[in-house]
Amino acid sequence: MESTLQPFIELMNEIYIGSEGKHTFIIDREPGLGVISAVKTISASDASTPTHQGGTTIAAHTGHLKWSLDYALEFYKGKMPEGWNWDDSWTRFNVTDEEWEELQKELNASYHRLITAIKNVNDWSNPMLLKGTLALLPHASYHFGAIKQLILAVKTHEKTAMGLQ
């Protein structure tokens, strides 16, 4: 199954890590443009800035992605997650500089733990495990797109506020 999973792993890497300068299927071709690199380009203040009243933040999307990776990892450990609340994954809207740096590190670590767990699965006969694994791609793609749009909006707002646009 490893050779069958290799394209999946490559697409996950493309979303989270970025391309390696080769062809891409989901994101821009320039190396290092995945979620993990993208969130490093902004400050904690920008990550905590909603683009409209009641809107979410980059920090919230980043925290949610980290939460979802950790949630998925429970299944690869053979556990049925208990006490996990989807709403709780959206509670971190504002971060300090230290919290933002830590959240980025946690996202990176969670991603690598999950990929290792996926590579170690020997039995893919459970359709829910396979379906849940495949669902990780569109889920991450959606949130990466949202994060990129929020980054653009926050940076545009900053330029407008400074009179540069």
C-alpha positions as CSV (number, residue, x, y, z in Angstrom):
1,M,0.0,0.0,0.0
2,E,3.0,2.3,0.5
3,S,3.3,3.0,-3.3
4,T,-0.4,3.7,-3.5
5,L,-0.1,6.2,-0.6
6,Q,2.9,8.0,-2.0
7,P,0.8,10.4,-4.1
8,F,-1.3,11.2,-1.0
9,I,1.8,11.9,1.1
10,E,3.2,14.1,-1.7
11,L,-0.1,16.1,-1.9
12,M,-0.1,16.5,1.9
13,N,3.5,17.7,1.8
14,E,2.6,20.1,-1.0
15,I,-0.2,21.6,1.2
16,Y,1.6,21.7,4.5
17,I,5.3,22.1,3.5
18,G,5.2,23.5,0.0
19,S,6.5,22.3,-3.3
20,E,10.0,21.2,-3.9
21,G,10.2,23.4,-7.1
22,K,8.8,20.6,-9.3
23,H,5.3,20.4,-10.7
24,T,2.5,21.1,-8.3
25,F,-1.1,20.0,-8.2
26,I,-2.6,22.3,-5.5
27,I,-0.4,25.3,-4.7
28,D,2.0,27.7,-6.3
29,R,5.2,26.2,-7.6
30,E,7.6,28.3,-5.6
31,P,9.3,26.3,-2.9
32,G,8.1,26.8,0.7
33,L,4.6,28.1,0.1
34,G,2.7,25.5,2.2
35,V,0.7,26.3,5.3
36,I,3.6,25.9,7.6
37,S,5.7,28.4,5.7
38,A,2.9,30.8,5.0
39,V,2.0,31.3,8.6
40,K,5.6,32.1,9.4
41,T,5.4,35.2,7.2
42,I,3.1,37.1,9.5
43,S,3.2,38.5,13.0
44,A,1.1,37.3,15.9
45,S,-0.8,40.6,15.7
46,D,-1.6,40.0,12.0
47,A,-2.5,36.4,12.8
48,S,-5.0,37.7,15.4
49,T,-6.6,40.3,13.2
50,P,-10.1,39.4,11.8
51,T,-10.8,41.0,8.4
52,H,-14.3,41.9,9.3
53,Q,-16.6,42.1,12.3
54,G,-17.2,38.6,13.6
55,G,-14.7,37.0,11.2
56,T,-12.2,34.4,12.0
57,T,-8.4,34.9,12.1
58,I,-5.3,33.2,10.7
59,A,-4.5,32.1,14.3
60,A,-7.9,30.4,14.5
61,H,-7.5,28.5,11.2
62,T,-4.0,27.5,12.2
63,G,-5.2,26.3,15.6
64,H,-8.0,24.4,14.0
65,L,-5.7,22.7,11.5
66,K,-3.4,21.6,14.4
67,W,-6.4,20.4,16.3
68,S,-7.6,18.4,13.3
69,L,-4.3,16.7,12.8
70,D,-4.1,15.7,16.5
71,Y,-7.7,14.5,16.3
72,A,-6.9,12.3,13.2
73,L,-3.8,11.0,14.9
74,E,-5.9,9.4,17.6
75,F,-7.5,7.2,15.0
76,Y,-4.1,6.0,13.7
77,K,-3.2,5.1,17.3
78,G,-6.3,2.8,17.3
79,K,-8.3,5.0,19.6
80,M,-11.8,6.5,19.2
81,P,-11.3,10.1,20.3
82,E,-13.4,11.0,23.3
83,G,-13.9,14.4,24.8
84,W,-12.8,16.1,21.6
85,N,-15.1,19.0,20.7
86,W,-15.0,20.5,17.2
87,D,-16.1,23.9,18.6
88,D,-13.1,23.9,20.9
89,S,-10.8,23.8,17.8
90,W,-12.0,27.4,17.0
91,T,-11.3,29.0,20.4
92,R,-7.9,30.5,19.7
93,F,-8.5,33.8,17.8
94,N,-5.8,35.9,19.4
95,V,-2.2,35.0,20.1
96,T,0.8,36.6,21.7
97,D,4.1,36.5,19.9
98,E,5.2,33.5,22.1
99,E,1.8,31.7,21.5
100,W,2.0,32.3,17.8
101,E,5.5,30.9,17.6
102,E,4.5,27.9,19.7
103,L,1.4,27.3,17.6
104,Q,3.5,27.2,14.5
105,K,5.9,24.7,16.0
106,E,3.0,22.6,17.2
107,L,1.4,22.6,13.8
108,N,4.6,21.4,12.2
109,A,5.2,18.7,14.8
110,S,1.5,17.5,14.6
111,Y,1.8,17.3,10.8
112,H,5.0,15.2,10.9
113,R,3.6,12.9,13.6
114,L,0.5,12.3,11.4
115,I,2.4,11.6,8.3
116,T,4.6,9.1,10.2
117,A,1.4,7.4,11.5
118,I,-0.1,7.2,8.0
119,K,3.0,5.7,6.6
120,N,2.9,3.0,9.4
121,V,-0.6,1.8,8.7
122,N,-0.5,-1.8,7.5
123,D,-4.2,-2.5,7.2
124,W,-6.3,-0.1,5.2
125,S,-9.4,-2.5,5.1
126,N,-11.4,-0.2,7.4
127,P,-13.3,2.1,4.9
128,M,-13.7,4.8,7.6
129,L,-9.9,5.0,8.2
130,L,-9.3,5.3,4.4
131,K,-12.1,7.8,4.0
132,G,-10.9,9.8,6.9
133,T,-7.4,9.8,5.6
134,L,-8.5,11.0,2.2
135,A,-10.6,13.7,3.7
136,L,-7.5,15.3,5.2
137,L,-6.5,16.6,1.8
138,P,-9.6,18.7,1.0
139,H,-9.8,19.8,4.6
140,A,-6.3,21.1,4.6
141,S,-6.7,22.7,1.2
142,Y,-9.7,24.6,2.3
143,H,-8.1,26.0,5.4
144,F,-4.9,26.8,3.5
145,G,-6.9,28.8,0.9
146,A,-8.6,30.6,3.7
147,I,-5.3,31.4,5.5
148,K,-3.8,32.7,2.2
149,Q,-6.8,34.9,1.6
150,L,-6.7,36.2,5.2
151,I,-3.0,37.0,4.8
152,L,-3.7,39.0,1.7
153,A,-6.6,40.8,3.4
154,V,-4.6,41.7,6.5
155,K,-1.6,42.9,4.5
156,T,-3.9,45.0,2.2
157,H,-5.6,46.5,5.2
158,E,-2.2,47.4,6.7
159,K,-1.1,49.1,3.5
160,T,-4.4,51.0,3.2
161,A,-4.1,52.1,6.8
162,M,-0.6,53.4,6.1
163,G,-1.8,55.2,3.0
164,L,0.2,53.0,0.6
165,Q,-2.8,51.9,-1.4
